[in-house]
Amino acid sequence: VVWHEDSVLLGLNDRGEWELPGGRPEASDRKLVATVCRELWEEAGIEVGPAHLQLADAELFEPVPDAWVSLVCYSARLNRMPSVTNSEEHSAVRFHEVDNLPENLPAVYKRFINASRN
């Protein structure tokens, strides 16, 4: 969950749902925070250092029937609004006010956003 003031970064996926940025570890990732940093760069063009990440929550999630994944949520608070770029994974990437999140945001992501509010 990338925060700037009272807004969070979301990407619109090919299922027409908004989601938090993220992805699977690659062979070169030796730590989960390395995966988080790489994915934020790949999906939004945002550079966040590992020292700025805090573990927020974890959950098993079924994005499509019979395809379970483990979600591990980290959060980061940015002091300034970054410019974001779209990737091939999302048709749109932008910050959303936390009190006005899109309806097509899965409940697990809403829970992660709430868990990372502190």
C-alpha positions in Angstrom: 0.0 0.0 0.0 1.7 3.2 -1.2 0.3 6.2 0.7 0.5 9.9 -0.1 -1.4 11.9 2.5 -4.9 10.3 2.5 -4.6 8.6 -0.9 -3.4 5.1 -1.9 -1.9 3.9 -5.2 -4.1 1.5 -7.2 -3.8 -0.1 -10.7 -6.7 -1.1 -13.0 -6.2 -4.8 -14.0 -7.4 -6.7 -17.1 -10.4 -8.0 -15.1 -11.6 -4.5 -14.6 -10.8 -4.4 -10.9 -8.6 -1.9 -9.1 -5.8 -3.6 -7.1 -2.8 -2.7 -5.1 0.5 -3.0 -7.0 2.5 -6.1 -6.5 3.6 -9.4 -7.9 5.5 -12.6 -7.6 9.1 -12.9 -6.5 11.7 -13.5 -9.2 14.8 -15.6 -8.9 16.9 -12.5 -8.4 14.8 -11.3 -5.4 16.5 -12.5 -2.2 14.0 -10.8 0.2 10.3 -9.9 0.0 11.1 -6.2 0.3 13.2 -6.6 -2.9 10.2 -7.9 -4.7 8.1 -5.0 -3.4 10.6 -2.4 -4.5 11.0 -4.0 -8.0 7.2 -4.4 -8.5 6.5 -0.8 -7.5 9.2 0.3 -10.1 7.9 -2.0 -12.8 4.1 -1.3 -12.3 4.2 2.4 -11.4 7.6 3.8 -12.0 7.9 4.6 -8.2 11.2 4.1 -6.4 10.8 3.1 -2.8 13.7 1.9 -0.7 13.4 -1.1 1.6 13.9 1.0 4.7 10.6 2.8 3.9 8.6 -0.4 3.9 6.6 -1.8 6.8 4.9 -5.2 7.0 1.2 -4.5 7.3 -0.7 -7.8 6.8 -0.9 -11.2 5.0 -3.8 -13.3 3.5 -4.7 -16.1 1.2 -6.6 -14.8 -1.8 -8.5 -16.4 -4.7 -8.5 -13.8 -7.6 -10.0 -16.2 -10.0 -11.7 -19.6 -9.1 -9.2 -22.3 -8.0 -6.2 -20.0 -8.2 -5.1 -19.3 -4.7 -2.2 -17.0 -3.9 -0.5 -15.8 -0.8 -0.6 -12.0 -0.4 1.9 -10.3 1.8 1.2 -6.6 2.3 3.8 -4.0 2.9 3.1 -0.3 3.2 5.1 2.9 2.5 4.3 6.6 3.1 5.6 9.1 0.6 6.3 12.6 1.6 5.7 14.0 -1.9 3.3 13.0 -4.7 5.3 11.0 -7.2 4.7 10.9 -10.9 3.4 7.5 -11.8 3.6 5.5 -15.1 1.4 2.8 -16.4 2.8 -0.7 -17.2 1.5 -3.5 -19.4 -0.1 -4.9 -16.3 -2.5 -2.0 -15.7 -4.5 0.2 -18.0 -4.4 2.9 -15.4 -2.3 3.6 -12.3 -3.3 6.4 -10.0 -3.8 7.5 -6.4 -7.3 7.3 -4.9 -8.6 9.1 -1.8 -8.9 6.4 0.9 -12.4 7.7 1.8 -13.6 7.3 -1.8 -12.1 4.0 -3.0 -13.5 2.5 -6.1 -16.4 -0.1 -5.8 -14.5 -2.6 -7.9 -11.7 -2.9 -5.4 -11.6 -6.5 -3.9 -12.3 -6.7 -0.1 -8.9 -8.1 0.7 -7.3 -5.0 -0.7 -9.6 -2.7 1.3 -8.6 -4.7 4.4 -4.9 -4.3 3.6 -5.5 -0.5 3.2 -7.2 -0.3 6.5 -4.5 -2.5 8.2 -1.8 -0.1 6.9 -3.5 3.2 8.0 -1.4 3.7 11.2 
